[in-house]
Amino acid sequence: MIPRSLVSSLSSVISRSDETDVKTFQEHVVKLAKIGMQPVVCGSMGEAFHLTHEERVVLFKAAREALDEAGLSETVIIAGTYVHHLVSSEKG
């Protein structure tokens, strides 16, 4: 069950070299969780449709890892899993 709190869709941080910036993303996840936000990873900021299945999994795992390391293991991650492509949706 998701605790009652504010929910925040997180943007996926992309570096200048077009790679997912996992470290900055993790810092962002922790910062928002510390002020009481429930993180929505790959939810509704628009870029999730452009991420591969593997990139989404990296972000889901990175968010959990960062929250656990910050002592926020009780924070629920809401994982956005919607895609516009049938083959991609079957991987999940």
C-alpha positions, 0 to 999 in steps of 0.5 A: 500500500502506498502511504499517504503523501505527495507523489512526484514523477522524476525525470530521468537524468540524461548526460550530454553524452546521451547516457542515463546519469544514474548518480545524479538521478539517485541524488534526486530520488533521495532528495525528494524522498527526504522531504516526503515525496513518493518517487514515480520512476519512469512515470509521466515526465515524457522521456520514459517512452524513449527509454529501453526496457533495460534503461528503465530497469537500471533506473528502478534498481538505482532508485531502490539502491539509493533509498536503501543506502540513505536509510529510506528503505520504507519509501515506496517506489512507484514504477511507471511501466507503460509503453507504446509498443506491444513487444516492449510491454511483454518484456515487463 
